[in-house]
Amino acid sequence: MPGGWLIEQHTLRTQRHLDQATDDAVRLKDLAVIGSAFTNIATIAAGQLLKREFPQGLPLDAEGNLASDASLRGKRYYRCFTMMRMLNRVFAAGSIGFTPRVNFNILRSYRPGTIFRLFT
């Protein structure tokens, strides 16, 4: 997702003159895509650290929850993965959710004529 958005965002910023509302919508999507990319990178890095410290993985029970006898480091990793998963989903949903707003603002910015007014 970040790679595709970087190409589209670069095209929007360099080849088009956008109004303020469109520019703001593009910035919001930028933040959501960057947040999604950073949480992905943080999760991958934490996963590598987890593999180094816990070669057999975290001690989980049958339901997939952390076992009650887990170490303090294990609990920290579990909380980290839980938080990163939630943040990544929020950022990914935001980047997908902002897409229609960006597209309609781009359409309005490019073609403020009669045809556009029929669809808004």
Order of alpha helices (4+ residues) and beta strands (2+ residues): alpha-alpha-alpha-alpha
